[in-house]
Amino acid sequence: MQDLAADRRVTPARSDLAAAHLRGQVEAARFAEGERKRVIAPVAALRGLPSSSAGFQTEALYGEAITIYEEKGGWAWGQLERDSYVGYIEAHALGVAGRPTHRVSALRSFAYPGPSIKLPPILALPLDARLEIAAQVDDFSVTSEGWHIWARHLMPLGQWDSDFVDVAERFIGVPYLWGGRSSQGLDCSGLVQTALGAVGVSAPRDSDQQEKQLGAPVPFDDSLTGLKRGDLVFWKGHTGVMRDARTLLHANGFHMLVVSEPLRQARDRIQEKACEPITSIRRLDFRINEI
């Protein structure tokens, strides 16, 4: 049997239950095929335990697909399609959210009950929420739920932003939130994943996964010269993206914000406070993969 202890973040397997496609690879008391659902809350936490007091691992956004293997006591256990993350999500956050045709391309956009910005909004949708658009009314796109979204805040699926650093820069000043993936709050790897997703590049969720899977290594020394806009900088448990040859953009627990600061300043502070050196710098080739 496969040892999955180091990769349970992305493997739907517990001692009592596992995904049917893992039969013969893991030991479990029973196996389940799973049911595909979509997130119907603007943002929903995916937690490590079925409890509202449990810390969460990541967030799922409106319209995102998830395969559910168990639903019990108001909680569902499943795996996100976007990045394969596994965890517990509140069952009331799941349902049928249509078949997405568009995504929110603004940092945040309101859903209105009718075609007027003077109406009280129903809810706010984050960047990359997925929606099924059924009609157009003046400057609004109308979803299958009957919500009216400002049309210029949407992009058809398959159309992407052109510069992921520009997307990341929109989050400057957003609070740091462990596991977060929206303008309400996000963490370092959530910022990188979200920004890359906006240009159609699929990225794993956590910084160690990103360091292993994204781009190619860039040689560097103590001078930190020769870097380019879009280079990803990694420490153990942390990452950020270069805005230019000298400036790092990152969500971090020191400022508790997404900030832009000189890379050398960030490096020296992290080295002093956490004794953690830069582990690698990686450069993306920007081949676009639809997600």
SERO-4910 file (N, C-alpha, C, O; in steps of 0.05 Angstrom, whole numbers):
BEGIN
 pado doro    nc1    nc2    nc3   cac1   cac2   cac3    cc1    cc2    cc3    oc1    oc2    oc3
  Met    A     17    -24      0      0      0      0     17     25      0     40     25     11
  Gln    A      7     46    -12     22     71    -15     23     86     11      3     88     26
  Asp    A     46     97     18     49    114     41     42    143     34     57    156     19
  Leu    A     19    153     44     10    179     36     12    200     58      1    221     57
  Ala    A     28    193     79     30    210    103     39    238     96     31    257    108
  Ala    A     57    240     76     68    266     70     51    282     50     57    305     44
  Asp    A     30    270     40     14    284     19    -16    282     24    -31    282      5
  Arg    A    -24    282     49    -52    280     55    -67    305     48    -92    305     47
  Arg    A    -53    327     44    -67    352     35    -82    348      9   -103    360      5
  Val    A    -72    331     -8    -83    328    -35    -91    299    -41    -94    291    -64
  Thr    A    -95    283    -20   -102    255    -24   -128    249     -7   -126    251     17
  Pro    A   -150    244    -20   -175    239     -5   -176    211      7   -189    193     -2
  Ala    A   -161    208     29   -159    182     42   -157    186     72   -140    202     82
  Arg    A   -174    173     87   -173    171    116   -173    141    123   -176    124    105
  Ser    A   -168    135    148   -168    106    155   -195     93    152   -197     69    147
  Asp    A   -217    110    155   -243     98    153   -256    102    126   -277     89    120
  Leu    A   -245    120    109   -258    126     83   -237    137     64   -220    152     71
  Ala    A   -240    128     38   -223    139     17   -238    139     -9   -258    126    -12
  Ala    A   -228    155    -28   -239    157    -54   -237    130    -68   -216    116    -65
  Ala    A   -257    122    -83   -257     96    -97   -233     92   -115   -223     70   -118
  His    A   -224    114   -128   -202    111   -147   -175    104   -133   -155     98   -146
  Leu    A   -175    106   -106   -151     99    -91   -152     70    -81   -133     61    -67
  Arg    A   -172     55    -88   -174     27    -79   -150     12    -90   -143     14   -113
  Gly    A   -137     -3    -72   -112    -17    -79    -87     -1    -75    -65    -12    -75
  Gln    A    -90     25    -70    -67     42    -65    -65     50    -35    -43     55    -25
  Val    A    -88     51    -22    -88     59      7   -106     39     22   -122     25     10
  Glu    A   -102     38     48   -119     22     65   -140     40     77   -135     62     87
  Ala    A   -165     31     75   -188     45     87   -210     26     92   -213      5     78
  Ala    A   -227     32    112   -249     14    119   -270     13     96   -282     -8     92
  Arg    A   -273     35     82   -292     35     59   -283     55     39   -267     73     44
  Phe    A   -294     52     15   -288     70     -7   -313     82    -18   -334     69    -18
  Ala    A   -312    106    -29   -335    120    -40   -329    132    -67   -306    142    -71
  Glu    A   -348    132    -85   -344    144   -111   -344    175   -110   -329    187   -125
  Gly    A   -359    186    -92   -360    215    -89   -381    228   -107   -389    216   -127
  Glu    A   -390    251    -99   -410    267   -113   -400    294   -119   -390    308   -101
  Arg    A   -402    303   -144   -391    329   -152   -412    351   -145   -435    349   -153
  Lys    A   -402    371   -130   -419    393   -123   -404    419   -129   -381    419   -136
  Arg    A   -419    441   -125   -406    467   -128   -410    484   -103   -430    481    -89
  Val    A   -392    502    -99   -393    520    -76   -414    542    -82   -413    554   -104
  Ile    A   -433    547    -63   -453    567    -68   -451    590    -47   -469    607    -46
  Ala    A   -430    590    -32   -424    613    -15   -403    630    -29   -386    619    -44
  Pro    A   -402    656    -25   -381    672    -38   -353    662    -32   -337    660    -50
  Val    A   -348    656     -7   -323    644      2   -329    624     24   -344    630     43
  Ala    A   -317    600     22   -322    579     42   -296    567     51   -279    560     34
  Ala    A   -292    565     77   -267    553     88   -267    523     84   -287    510     88
  Leu    A   -243    513     77   -238    484     77   -220    478    100   -197    488    102
  Arg    A   -230    463    119   -216    459    145   -204    431    147   -211    413    133
  Gly    A   -186    429    167   -174    403    172   -190    385    188   -186    360    189
  Leu    A   -210    396    203   -228    380    220   -257    391    216   -260    414    209
  Pro    A   -277    374    221   -305    383    218   -315    399    241   -332    390    257
  Ser    A   -304    423    244   -311    440    267   -305    469    259   -285    475    246
  Ser    A   -324    487    266   -320    515    260   -298    528    275   -289    550    268
  Ser    A   -288    515    296   -266    525    311   -239    514    301   -218    522    311
  Ala    A   -240    496    282   -215    485    270   -203    505    251   -217    519    236
  Gly    A   -177    507    251   -163    523    231   -169    514    203   -172    490    199
  Phe    A   -170    533    184   -175    523    157   -149    523    140   -130    539    145
  Gln    A   -150    506    120   -127    501    104   -126    519     79   -105    528     70
  Thr    A   -150    523     68   -153    540     45   -182    549     43   -198    543     61
  Glu    A   -188    563     22   -216    572     17   -225    564    -11   -209    562    -29
  Ala    A   -251    558    -13   -263    553    -39   -281    577    -45   -294    588    -28
  Leu    A   -282    583    -71   -297    607    -80   -323    599    -94   -326    576   -103
  Tyr    A   -341    618    -97   -367    612   -109   -364    599   -137   -348    609   -153
  Gly    A   -379    578   -141   -378    564   -167   -357    544   -170   -356    529   -189
  Glu    A   -338    542   -150   -316    523   -152   -327    494   -147   -344    490   -131
  Ala    A   -316    475   -162   -326    448   -161   -310    433   -139   -286    437   -135
  Ile    A   -324    414   -126   -312    398   -105   -326    371   -106   -350    369   -109
  Thr    A   -311    349   -103   -321    322   -101   -325    315    -72   -305    315    -57
  Ile    A   -349    308    -64   -355    303    -36   -357    272    -32   -372    258    -47
  Tyr    A   -343    262    -12   -342    234     -7   -359    227     18   -366    203     23
  Glu    A   -364    246     35   -380    241     59   -394    267     68   -381    288     67
  Glu    A   -418    265     77   -432    287     89   -445    278    115   -460    259    116
  Lys    A   -437    292    137   -445    282    163   -445    305    183   -426    320    184
  Gly    A   -467    308    198   -468    328    219   -464    356    210   -452    373    224
  Gly    A   -473    362    186   -471    390    175   -444    396    162   -439    418    154
  Trp    A   -427    375    160   -401    379    147   -398    359    124   -409    337    124
  Ala    A   -384    368    103   -378    351     80   -348    349     78   -333    368     81
  Trp    A   -339    324     72   -310    319     68   -305    313     38   -318    295     27
  Gly    A   -287    328     26   -283    324     -2   -257    336    -12   -240    344      3
  Gln    A   -255    338    -39   -231    346    -52   -238    367    -73   -255    363    -91
  Leu    A   -225    390    -72   -228    412    -91   -217    403   -118   -196    391   -119
  Glu    A   -231    410   -139   -220    404   -166   -197    422   -174   -179    414   -187
  Arg    A   -198    447   -165   -178    467   -174   -149    458   -168   -132    458   -185
  Asp    A   -144    451   -143   -117    445   -135   -115    419   -119    -94    413   -107
  Ser    A   -136    403   -119   -137    377   -106   -136    377    -76   -132    356    -63
  Tyr    A   -139    401    -64   -138    402    -35   -161    387    -22   -184    388    -32
  Val    A   -156    373      0   -176    357     14   -182    369     41   -164    378     55
  Gly    A   -207    368     49   -215    378     75   -245    378     80   -260    366     64
  Tyr    A   -252    391    101   -280    392    110   -291    420    104   -279    440    109
  Ile    A   -316    421     93   -329    445     86   -358    444     96   -370    422     96
  Glu    A   -369    466    106   -396    465    116   -415    458     93   -414    469     72
  Ala    A   -433    439     99   -451    428     78   -469    449     67   -476    447     43
  His    A   -477    469     83   -495    489     72   -482    507     51   -496    523     37
  Ala    A   -456    506     49   -441    522     29   -440    508      2   -428    518    -17
  Leu    A   -453    484      0   -452    468    -24   -479    466    -37   -500    466    -23
  Gly    A   -479    463    -63   -504    459    -78   -499    459   -107   -477    450   -116
  Val    A   -518    468   -123   -516    469   -152   -514    498   -159   -532    514   -155
  Ala    A   -491    506   -171   -487    534   -178   -486    538   -208   -470    554   -218
  Gly    A   -502    522   -222   -502    524   -251   -476    513   -264   -460    501   -250
  Arg    A   -474    518   -289   -450    510   -304   -435    535   -311   -443    549   -330
  Pro    A   -413    541   -298   -401    567   -301   -393    573   -330   -383    556   -345
  Thr    A   -398    598   -338   -390    608   -364   -371    631   -362   -356    637   -380
  His    A   -371    644   -338   -355    668   -334   -342    667   -306   -349    652   -289
  Arg    A   -322    685   -303   -309    687   -277   -308    717   -270   -307    734   -288
  Val    A   -308    723   -244   -305    750   -235   -276    758   -240   -257    745   -230
  Ser    A   -272    781   -254   -244    790   -259   -237    815   -243   -213    822   -243
  Ala    A   -256    827   -229   -250    849   -211   -242    837   -184   -248    814   -178
  Leu    A   -229    853   -168   -221    843   -141   -245    833   -125   -243    814   -110
  Arg    A   -267    847   -128   -292    840   -115   -315    854   -130   -312    876   -139
  Ser    A   -337    840   -133   -360    852   -147   -386    845   -134   -389    822   -124
  Phe    A   -404    863   -133   -430    859   -120   -450    845   -139   -449    850   -163
  Ala    A   -467    829   -128   -489    817   -142   -515    832   -133   -520    833   -109
  Tyr    A   -529    843   -152   -553    858   -146   -578    843   -153   -577    825   -170
  Pro    A   -601    849   -140   -626    835   -147   -638    845   -173   -657    833   -184
  Gly    A   -629    867   -184   -639    878   -209   -618    896   -222   -596    899   -211
  Pro    A   -624    907   -245   -604    922   -261   -601    951   -252   -604    970   -267
  Ser    A   -593    954   -226   -588    981   -216   -567    979   -193   -569    962   -176
  Ile    A   -547    997   -194   -527    997   -173   -538   1010   -147   -525   1010   -127
  Lys    A   -562   1022   -149   -574   1034   -125   -590   1014   -108   -598   1020    -86
  Leu    A   -594    990   -119   -607    969   -104   -588    957    -83   -564    957    -87
  Pro    A   -598    949    -60   -581    936    -40   -570    910    -51   -585    893    -59
  Pro    A   -543    906    -50   -532    881    -62   -539    857    -45   -544    858    -21
  Ile    A   -541    835    -60   -547    809    -47   -522    798    -33   -524    789    -10
  Leu    A   -499    800    -46   -474    791    -35   -451    802    -51   -456    814    -72
  Ala    A   -427    798    -42   -403    806    -56   -388    781    -65   -383    763    -49
  Leu    A   -380    781    -90   -366    757   -101   -336    764   -105   -330    786   -114
  Pro    A   -318    746    -98   -290    751   -100   -279    747   -128   -292    734   -145
  Leu    A   -255    757   -133   -241    751   -157   -240    721   -162   -233    706   -144
  Asp    A   -246    713   -186   -246    685   -195   -270    668   -186   -270    644   -190
  Ala    A   -290    681   -174   -315    666   -171   -326    659   -198   -323    674   -217
  Arg    A   -338    635   -200   -347    625   -226   -378    626   -227   -392    618   -209
  Leu    A   -388    637   -250   -417    642   -252   -427    633   -279   -413    633   -299
  Glu    A   -452    625   -280   -466    619   -305   -482    643   -313   -501    651   -300
  Ile    A   -475    655   -335   -489    679   -345   -510    670   -365   -504    656   -384
  Ala    A   -535    679   -360   -558    671   -376   -568    693   -394   -581    687   -414
  Ala    A   -562    718   -388   -573    740   -404   -557    766   -398   -541    767   -380
  Gln    A   -562    786   -415   -550    812   -412   -573    833   -410   -591    832   -426
  Val    A   -571    851   -391   -590    873   -388   -574    898   -384   -563    903   -363
  Asp    A   -573    914   -405   -558    939   -404   -529    934   -397   -515    918   -410
  Asp    A   -519    946   -375   -491    942   -367   -488    918   -348   -466    914   -337
  Phe    A   -508    902   -345   -507    879   -326   -508    852   -341   -522    849   -361
  Ser    A   -494    833   -330   -497    805   -337   -515    792   -316   -511    796   -292
  Val    A   -534    776   -325   -553    764   -307   -546    734   -305   -544    720   -324
  Thr    A   -542    725   -280   -535    698   -275   -559    679   -275   -582    688   -276
  Ser    A   -554    653   -275   -575    634   -274   -591    635   -248   -614    626   -246
  Glu    A   -579    648   -227   -593    652   -202   -611    677   -203   -626    682   -184
  Gly    A   -608    693   -225   -623    718   -227   -608    742   -216   -619    764   -214
  Trp    A   -583    739   -208   -567    761   -198   -557    778   -221   -553    768   -243
  His    A   -555    804   -216   -544    822   -236   -516    831   -228   -512    843   -207
  Ile    A   -497    825   -245   -469    831   -240   -460    852   -261   -467    850   -284
  Trp    A   -444    872   -252   -434    892   -271   -417    877   -292   -397    864   -285
  Ala    A   -425    879   -317   -414    862   -338   -384    866   -341   -370    847   -348
  Arg    A   -374    890   -337   -345    895   -341   -328    884   -318   -304    886   -319
  His    A   -341    872   -298   -327    858   -277   -324    828   -283   -315    813   -265
  Leu    A   -332    819   -306   -332    791   -313   -315    786   -338   -312    803   -355
  Met    A   -305    761   -340   -292    752   -364   -303    724   -371   -307    708   -352
  Pro    A   -307    718   -396   -315    691   -404   -293    671   -395   -269    678   -397
  Leu    A   -300    647   -387   -280    627   -382   -264    622   -407   -275    620   -429
  Gly    A   -238    620   -404   -220    617   -427   -207    643   -435   -188    642   -451
  Gln    A   -217    665   -425   -203    691   -429   -190    699   -403   -201    695   -382
  Trp    A   -166    710   -406   -149    713   -382   -137    741   -381   -135    755   -401
  Asp    A   -130    750   -357   -113    774   -354    -86    768   -367    -79    745   -372
  Ser    A    -71    789   -373    -46    786   -387    -21    786   -369      0    777   -378
  Asp    A    -24    797   -345      0    801   -328     -7    792   -299    -22    806   -286
  Phe    A      4    770   -290     -4    760   -264      7    778   -242     -4    779   -220
  Val    A     29    792   -247     40    810   -226     20    834   -223     16    843   -201
  Asp    A      9    843   -245    -11    864   -243    -35    855   -226    -45    871   -211
  Val    A    -43    831   -229    -65    820   -213    -57    820   -184    -72    828   -166
  Ala    A    -32    810   -178    -23    809   -150    -21    837   -138    -27    840   -114
  Glu    A    -14    857   -154    -12    884   -144    -38    895   -135    -39    913   -118
  Arg    A    -60    886   -146    -87    895   -137    -92    888   -108   -109    901    -95
  Phe    A    -78    869    -97    -83    860    -69    -67    875    -49    -69    870    -25
  Ile    A    -50    894    -57    -34    909    -38    -53    922    -17    -72    935    -24
  Gly    A    -47    918      8    -63    929     30    -84    910     40    -96    915     61
  Val    A    -88    887     26   -107    867     36    -96    853     60    -72    847     61
  Pro    A   -112    847     81   -101    834    105    -90    806    100   -100    792     82
  Tyr    A    -70    799    115    -59    772    114    -79    754    129    -88    760    151
  Leu    A    -85    731    117   -103    711    129    -92    683    122    -92    676     98
  Trp    A    -84    668    142    -75    641    137    -97    625    123   -119    623    133
  Gly    A    -90    614    100   -109    598     85   -128    614     67   -143    603     52
  Gly    A   -126    641     68   -144    658     53   -138    659     23   -115    655     14
  Arg    A   -159    664      7   -156    665    -22   -173    688    -34   -180    686    -58
  Ser    A   -179    708    -19   -196    729    -30   -187    756    -19   -169    758     -3
  Ser    A   -200    778    -29   -193    805    -20   -202    810      8   -195    831     19
  Gln    A   -216    792     21   -222    794     49   -197    787     66   -194    796     88
  Gly    A   -179    772     54   -154    764     67   -143    740     52   -157    722     43
  Leu    A   -116    739     50   -103    716     38    -75    714     48    -64    732     60
  Asp    A    -63    690     43    -36    685     52    -17    686     28    -25    692      6
  Cys    A      8    680     34     29    685     13     25    667    -11     26    677    -34
  Ser    A     20    641     -7     16    623    -29    -11    627    -42    -14    622    -66
  Gly    A    -31    636    -26    -57    642    -38    -55    666    -57    -69    666    -78
  Leu    A    -38    685    -51    -34    708    -69    -22    699    -95    -31    707   -117
  Val    A     -2    682    -94     11    672   -118     -8    655   -134    -10    658   -158
  Gln    A    -22    636   -121    -40    619   -135    -63    635   -149    -69    629   -172
  Thr    A    -74    654   -135    -96    670   -145    -87    687   -169   -101    689   -189
  Ala    A    -64    700   -167    -54    716   -188    -47    700   -213    -54    708   -235
  Leu    A    -35    677   -209    -29    660   -232    -55    649   -245    -57    647   -269
  Gly    A    -74    642   -228   -100    632   -238   -113    652   -256   -127    645   -275
  Ala    A   -110    678   -251   -123    699   -267   -111    701   -295   -124    713   -313
  Val    A    -87    690   -299    -76    690   -326    -77    662   -338    -65    657   -359
  Gly    A    -91    644   -325    -96    617   -336    -75    597   -329    -73    576   -342
  Val    A    -58    603   -310    -36    585   -302    -45    570   -276    -49    583   -256
  Ser    A    -47    544   -278    -55    528   -255    -31    525   -236     -9    517   -244
  Ala    A    -36    532   -210    -14    530   -190    -24    515   -166    -48    517   -159
  Pro    A     -7    499   -153    -15    485   -129    -20    505   -106    -13    529   -109
  Arg    A    -31    496    -84    -40    514    -63    -17    525    -45    -17    548    -39
  Asp    A      1    507    -36     19    515    -15     47    522    -26     54    514    -48
  Ser    A     62    537    -11     88    548    -21    108    525    -26    123    528    -46
  Asp    A    108    504    -10    127    482    -16    120    468    -42    138    460    -57
  Gln    A     94    465    -47     85    453    -72     92    471    -96    101    462   -117
  Gln    A     88    497    -92     94    516   -114    124    516   -120    132    517   -143
  Glu    A    140    515    -99    169    515   -103    178    490   -119    197    492   -135
  Lys    A    165    468   -115    172    443   -129    162    443   -158    174    431   -175
  Gln    A    139    456   -163    125    451   -188    125    475   -207    120    471   -231
  Leu    A    131    499   -198    129    522   -215    156    532   -225    175    535   -210
  Gly    A    158    537   -251    181    550   -263    207    535   -261    207    511   -256
  Ala    A    228    549   -267    255    538   -267    273    554   -248    268    578   -245
  Pro    A    293    542   -236    309    556   -216    326    579   -229    336    576   -251
  Val    A    328    601   -215    345    623   -223    369    624   -204    366    627   -180
  Pro    A    393    623   -215    417    626   -198    417    653   -184    410    673   -196
  Phe    A    425    653   -158    426    678   -144    448    677   -122    456    655   -114
  Asp    A    457    700   -114    477    701    -92    468    723    -73    445    733    -75
  Asp    A    485    730    -55    477    749    -34    470    777    -45    456    792    -32
  Ser    A    479    783    -69    473    809    -81    444    811    -91    434    833    -94
  Leu    A    432    788    -96    404    787   -106    400    804   -131    380    818   -134
  Thr    A    420    802   -149    418    817   -175    408    798   -197    408    773   -193
  Gly    A    400    810   -219    392    794   -242    364    783   -241    357    766   -257
  Leu    A    348    793   -222    320    783   -220    302    799   -239    309    821   -248
  Lys    A    279    788   -245    260    801   -263    232    801   -251    225    786   -233
  Arg    A    216    819   -262    187    820   -255    175    793   -260    178    781   -281
  Gly    A    161    783   -240    148    757   -243    163    734   -231    152    712   -228
  Asp    A    189    738   -223    203    716   -210    191    711   -183    182    729   -169
  Leu    A    190    685   -175    179    677   -150    202    671   -130    221    658   -137
  Val    A    200    682   -106    221    679    -86    209    662    -64    187    666    -54
  Phe    A    225    642    -55    216    623    -35    234    622    -11    259    622    -13
  Trp    A    222    620     12    234    613     37    219    587     46    200    579     34
  Lys    A    229    575     67    214    553     79    188    563     90    187    579    109
  Gly    A    165    555     78    139    563     87    130    591     78    111    602     88
  His    A    145    603     59    137    630     50    145    635     21    164    623     11
  Thr    A    129    652      8    136    659    -20    126    687    -26    108    698    -13
  Gly    A    137    699    -47    129    725    -57    136    727    -86    150    710    -97
  Val    A    127    749    -99    132    753   -127    146    780   -131    139    799   -118
  Met    A    165    780   -149    180    805   -155    163    824   -173    153    815   -193
  Arg    A    161    849   -164    148    869   -181    167    880   -202    159    888   -224
  Asp    A    193    881   -195    214    889   -212    240    876   -202    238    857   -186
  Ala    A    263    885   -211    288    872   -204    294    873   -174    311    858   -165
  Arg    A    282    892   -160    290    896   -132    266    894   -112    271    893    -88
  Thr    A    241    894   -121    219    898   -103    202    872   -101    194    861   -122
  Leu    A    197    864    -77    181    840    -71    153    847    -63    148    866    -48
  Leu    A    133    833    -74    105    835    -66     98    809    -52    100    788    -64
  His    A     88    811    -27     81    786    -13     61    792      9     61    813     22
  Ala    A     44    772     15     27    772     38     43    760     61     55    738     58
  Asn    A     45    774     83     63    764    104     53    770    132     38    789    136
  Gly    A     62    754    151     53    756    178     67    778    194     59    782    217
  Phe    A     87    791    183    101    813    197     84    838    195     78    851    215
  His    A     76    845    171     58    868    167     29    861    171     12    878    175
  Met    A     23    835    169     -5    825    168    -21    838    145    -44    844    148
  Leu    A     -7    842    123    -18    854     99     -4    843     75     18    830     77
  Val    A    -15    848     51      0    845     27     15    871     23      3    893     22
  Val    A     42    870     21     58    894     19     78    891     -4     84    870    -13
  Ser    A     88    915    -12    110    916    -31    134    929    -16    131    950     -4
  Glu    A    157    915    -17    180    925     -3    205    915    -17    204    896    -32
  Pro    A    228    927    -12    253    917    -24    258    888    -16    255    881      8
  Leu    A    266    872    -35    271    844    -29    293    841     -8    290    824     10
  Arg    A    314    857     -9    335    854     10    325    860     38    334    847     57
  Gln    A    307    879     41    295    885     67    280    862     78    282    855    101
  Ala    A    263    849     61    248    826     69    266    803     76    262    789     96
  Arg    A    287    798     59    306    777     64    319    780     91    321    761    107
  Asp    A    329    804     97    344    809    122    326    805    146    334    794    166
  Arg    A    301    815    144    283    812    167    276    783    172    276    774    195
  Ile    A    270    768    151    262    740    154    286    724    165    283    706    181
  Gln    A    310    731    155    334    717    165    338    723    195    345    705    210
  Glu    A    334    748    202    338    756    230    317    744    249    324    734    271
  Lys    A    292    745    241    270    737    259    265    707    258    258    695    279
  Ala    A    268    694    235    261    666    233    285    648    226    283    624    225
  Cys    A    308    661    222    333    646    215    329    629    190    340    607    187
  Glu    A    313    640    171    307    625    147    318    640    123    310    663    117
  Pro    A    336    628    108    347    640     84    328    635     60    311    618     62
  Ile    A    332    650     39    318    644     14    327    617      5    351    611      3
  Thr    A    307    600     -1    314    572    -10    316    570    -41    331    554    -51
  Ser    A    300    586    -55    303    586    -84    289    610    -96    271    622    -84
  Ile    A    296    617   -121    282    636   -137    276    622   -163    293    610   -175
  Arg    A    251    624   -172    242    609   -195    229    628   -216    214    646   -208
  Arg    A    234    622   -241    224    638   -263    205    622   -279    210    600   -287
  Leu    A    181    634   -284    160    620   -299    164    623   -329    175    643   -338
  Asp    A    155    603   -344    156    605   -373    130    615   -385    129    620   -409
  Phe    A    109    619   -368     84    631   -376     69    615   -398     54    627   -413
  Arg    A     74    590   -400     57    574   -417     30    572   -403     28    566   -380
  Ile    A      9    578   -418    -18    581   -406    -32    554   -407    -34    541   -427
  Asn    A    -42    546   -383    -58    522   -381    -85    529   -370    -88    541   -349
  Glu    A   -106    523   -385   -133    529   -376   -140    514   -352   -135    490   -350
  Ile    A   -153    528   -332   -160    515   -307   -190    519   -302   -201    510   -282
***
